[in-house]
Amino acid sequence: MKSKKPLTCAAMILVFIFSVTGWSEQTSQAPLWEDTGPPPGIYFYWYEPSFYTGFAPRCQEPERIHIRLGRGNQTRITVVLGVTQIDSYLEDLVTRDTVYKELIDRKIIELTQNKEYEKFESRIQEEDIQKLVEQKKSMKPDDYRTKSLEIMRSLNPNRVFHFRQPLSLILKNWQQKIMDIPEIEYSNQPLKLKLVNSMLPGRINLYNLTPEIEMKLDRMISAVHEINKTKQSQDLFLKEGEDFLNHVTGRHYPVREGFVDVYEFTTIYPTGTAKSWVAYRGKQLPDFSVTGIWPFIPRSKGKGLVGMVDYLSSNPGYGYITMLPYQHAGGLSYNAYHNTGVRCPLAGSKILPVTWQKAPGIRDPKRPYQNLWIISRGPVSHGCTRLGSGHMSEMRNLLPSASKDLEKIDTFRNLPQCYDIFDINGDGLEEVMGVKYYLAYAHTEDRVPYMVYATNKREPFYRWLYAGELHMDSDGKALFPQALSCQFIDKKAIEGEYYKNIPLWEAEYEPECIQFYRFRPFSFESPQGFEFNRELRRVGVGYQVDGKKLQLHEGTSGK
């Protein structure tokens, strides 16, 4: 899991010349990115602080969150929604809106550059969320949760999924997996760990076995071998199977009326990784710098305020957007999830279509934008993991408010050759996780984009991204004849099993929702400005906001 030394720029170019099909086409003088409609990302004038204006739920329970980087350069975040998350969702939106509104009305902040807050406020009013929150105590709990989920789905299309499968079917499939293992292998620890995780693939993500889990597993294995003798054995297996499921999932996948029944929020973000490549079976794949299990860690060194996980860099290139470190890289440097990290100047851009270079301002249409934030879905960073600036803001909103709770979250980083394979919608069909995003570029040491890796059309981009392993038929259906999964043992990533004829799941690209602002009382680059910025991103139900940091001296708090 040691960091790998990135290739030099010259070496990088040589790698592509000799390893990427169609390189001569990619370096031709013809434009490689076409105008496919409005570009993804965020237009802006210059760097200013921002706050999140999307509708993703906040989860204050770190054990309900799974973060996975997989081949294809995308990060999947799945949040298992319990009663607390569903009950607090609408109130959380109102809490954020109330704080935003108070800061604006009291002229503590001034909105600039765009009008994402107005869109946010408009949707809050359209859904009549304030009224629903006020009626919560008079509504039956199940009715309120149903309404909360309905609105969550409306505000987050194609990202809220209902996982509902019969427990008997889950246990029957798992029983067969146990029977397929020779008894001589029952002492094999990696195999037993794999067996536990296979009970709910992708939803149980243990990377070591406690003595208690191993003892319970041994009992389940014994029960399987007794299963055909009496009906009593079958009933016992079902009962103990449910108890075992509850134990290994922390009761996050409850059984209701014979079904494992739960809602999940899953989002997939295009991701930039280390600007180096790894050779695998004659192909060059984007490298991930480090692989395995990496928990978020607080920064003890840096130019900004340290001592917490949700670090803000004083370097304007990071957009004053949260960074979430997972590895100390020496000196003041940390490898982290962070924002785009590169701006594309519009005037004279070498990679942007001409039409993308001309964008009138939103607040002032007479003043055209000067820059565009777009994430590169490919090798681009020294060692960090990059998300779009709006996606990084949303990721921060999804996670617990307090730094101490962020430290309890593991990030799962596949081997570069291993796909993230997951049954995202609970229909029983596992798929390779992906996202509809087709932009990847290289930039100079001064962080100026100068070269694209592939055209921004779906089929040629996928040919480059997946090194020819994805097959597409005449109808555009995408299928992997063979796809390798990933396993994790004692925080180390290893190759998992191969899946055959597995489809690609293409999540919609999620628009990036942030509102730029500036402070009225002081500079946003002052210590008070950084404290304000960080605290504003923590606002939510379940977190006691520090009113002084937000210049709301009487204190505004979540519940």
C-alpha positions, -999 to +999 in steps of 0.1 A: +000+000+000+030+023-004+028+053-026+042+049-060+064+075-076+045+092-104+059+089-139+076+120-153+058+140-180+080+125-207+075+090-195+038+095-194+038+105-230+059+075-240+035+052-222+006+064-242+024+064-275+032+028-272+002+015-253-030+034-262-049+025-293-057+055-314-030+077-300-022+092-334-058+103-337-057+118-302-027+140-309-040+152-343-047+189-348-085+182-351-105+192-320-110+162-298-138+175-276-170+183-293-199+205-283-223+180-268-244+206-251-237+226-219-205+213-203-205+195-170-188+213-141-190+249-128-184+282-146-169+309-124-149+341-125-123+335-098-119+316-066-143+324-038-157+303-009-190+284-015-216+264+002-235+233-009-270+238-024-279+203-034-303+178-017-282+148-007-290+136+028-267+141+057-257+109+076-243+114+111-236+076+115-202+068+099-209+030+100-237+034+075-214+049+048-194+030+022-169+048-001-154+028-030-129+038-057-130+014-086-116+008-121-131+032-146-121+061-123-153+067-103-161+069-066-193+053-053-208+064-020-236+043-006-254+054+025-278+029+042-308+050+052-321+041+087-350+056+106-329+085+118-317+095+083-352+093+068-369+111+098-343+139+098-340+145+060-366+172+056-357+189+088-321+189+077-329+208+045-349+233+065-320+237+090-295+244+062-319+268+044-326+287+077-289+292+083-282+303+047-311+327+048-301+342+081-265+348+070-278+365+038-305+386+056-280+398+082-255+406+055-229+384+069-224+369+035-232+383+000-240+358-028-218+362-059-211+347-093-241+323-097-277+317-085-276+282-071-290+293-037-321+307-054-326+273-071-322+256-038-347+279-020-372+276-048-373+238-045-377+240-008-407+262-013-421+241-042-421+210-020-436+229+009-409+213+031-411+238+059-449+230+064-442+193+064-416+197+091-440+217+112-467+189+107-443+161+117-455+157+153-491+154+141-484+128+115-481+091+119-443+082+119-447+058+089-467+084+069-440+110+076-412+087+065-431+078+034-434+115+025-398+121+034-386+093+011-409+105-017-394+140-015-358+126-012-364+106-044-379+136-062-350+159-053-324+131-060-336+113-091-320+079-097-300+080-065-325+066-038-329+028-041-352+004-024-334-028-015-360-055-008-353-092-011-367-123+006-346-134+035-353-170+026-338-165-009-308-147+004-301-175+028-308-202+002-282-186-021-257-183+008-264-219+019-253-230-016-221-210-014-213-228+019-220-262+004-197-254-025-167-251-002-149-283+006-148-289+044-110-289+044-112-252+035-133-242+065-102-231+084-090-208+056-094-173+070-095-153+037-121-178+024-142-175+055-141-137+053-152-139+016-180-162+026-193-137+052-192-108+027-210-130+001-241-132+022-250-097+009-224-090-017-213-053-018-233-046+013-213-065+039-177-052+036-158-067+064-120-069+060-113-090+091-132-114+113-137-110+150-136-141+172-174-136+177-182-134+140-160-165+133-177-184+161-212-175+147-200-184+112-188-218+123-222-224+138-239-214+105-217-238+086-226-266+109-263-257+105-260-260+067-247-295+070-277-304+092-302-287+069-314-318+050-320-339+081-351-323+096-375-294+092-363-282+126-328-278+112-342-257+083-361-234+108-330-231+130-309-221+099-334-194+090-335-180+126-298-181+131-293-167+096-313-136+104-294-132+137-261-136+118-271-110+092-281-085+119-248-091+137-225-086+106-244-056+093-250-038+126-287-042+120-285-018+091-303-044+068-334-052+089-359-080+081-395-070+078-422-095+071-397-120+058-379-094+035-346-077+040-360-042+035-341-010+034-335+022+014-301+033+003-288+066-012-261+058-038-242+084-059-213+079-083-188+106-091-162+107-119-128+107-103-093+118-111-065+096-098-027+096-098-010+108-130+008+075-135-001+042-151+002+006-140+009-023-164-016-051-163-017-080-187-003-060-215-024-029-209-017+004-192-043+013-166-047+045-146-030+040-113-046+047-079-015+057-059-025+036-029-050+007-026-066-010+002-085+004+033-076+040+042-096+057+069-099+095+069-073+111+092-070+146+107-042+168+094-016+177+119+005+196+093-005+221+067-007+258+058-043+261+069-060+254+102-051+218+113-062+193+138-094+181+120-102+158+091-122+184+071-092+205+061-094+237+041-063+247+021-051+282+018-041+275-018-069+291-039-065+264-065-085+241-042-114+265-042-117+268-004-135+235-006-131+207+020-103+182+016-106+148+033-071+133+039-064+096+041-026+094+039+003+116+051+026+119+021+055+136+038+062+172+050+031+193+047+016+171+021-014+147+024-031+125-001-068+133+002-102+134-015-104+170-028-120+192-055-110+195-091-078+213-083-075+226-118-094+254-136-098+256-173-093+292-185-119+298-212-100+323-234-077+304-258-083+270-242-065+242-260-091+216-250-125+232-247-148+235-277-152+271-288-188+272-277-178+262-242-154+291-240-182+317-242-205+317-212-224+348-199-225+353-162-256+343-143-258+372-119-244+396-145-251+383-180-231+412-195-200+399-178-189+365-193-173+338-171-135+334-173-130+298-160-146+264-159-142+237-133-144+202-149-130+170-133-106+149-154-117+113-152-083+098-156-046+101-144-042+137-132-030+141-096+003+137-078-013+112-055-047+125-044-082+115-054-101+143-072-138+150-075-157+177-092-158+208-070-196+205-066-193+167-060-167+173-033-190+197-016-218+172-018-196+144-004-188+166+026-225+171+031-232+134+030-207+126+057-210+133+095-206+169+106-180+163+133-143+156+126-142+128+152-169+110+133-152+114+100-122+095+114-145+064+118-150+062+080-129+038+059-124+044+022-121+013+000-096+016-028-097-012-053-066-024-072-064-005-105-075-036-125-105-044-102-140-031-110-165-020-084-192-047-089-224-040-071-262-047-073-271-010-070-308-012-072-314-045-054-329-063-085-305-093-080-283-083-110-248-073-102-232-047-125-199-028-130-204+006-116-199+035-139-211+071-147-220+090-178-190+113-179-166+114-208-139+140-201-103+133-192-073+156-197-037+162-187-024+195-173+010+211-168+028+216-136+012+250-135-022+232-136-032+244-171-050+217-191-033+212-224-041+177-237-071+154-237-068+116-235-098+107-256-127+122-274-158+131-253-181+107-271-194+077-252-181+048-273-145+061-280-141+074-245-151+040-231-127+023-254-099+044-239-111+042-203-116+005-202-087-004-224-109-023-249-125-046-223-160-032-227-181-045-256-210-025-270-236-038-294-254-018-321-281-006-296-254+008-273-258-018-247-225-021-227-212-055-215-180-068-200-173-104-212-152-107-181-147-083-151-125-087-121-138-077-086-118-067-055-115-082-020-101-066+011-082-086+038-067-068+068-068-035+049-051-049+019-067-050-015-064-083-034-079-096-066-114-111-062-134-133-085-142-129-122-177-121-133-187-131-168-210-112-192-217-085-167-233-052-178-221-017-171-243+005-148-241+041-161-252+065-134-263+099-146-238+127-141-250+146-111-251+184-116-227+202-093-246+225-069-226+251-050-233+288-043-204+313-043-203+340-017-180+365+000-179+377+036-189+412+046-173+414+081-138+401+072-117+384+046-126+348+037-089+341+037-085+351+074-085+325+102-121+336+110-130+330+073-117+295+073-135+287+105-167+301+091-163+281+058-157+248+077-185+253+102-211+262+075-204+229+058-212+211+091-247+225+095-272+197+099-296+179+123-276+161+149-248+186+151-245+215+175-234+244+154-209+269+168-228+302+164-198+323+171-179+308+142-208+317+119-210+352+134-244+342+148-234+349+184-266+338+199-259+304+184-279+285+157-279+247+161-292+215+146-310+192+169 
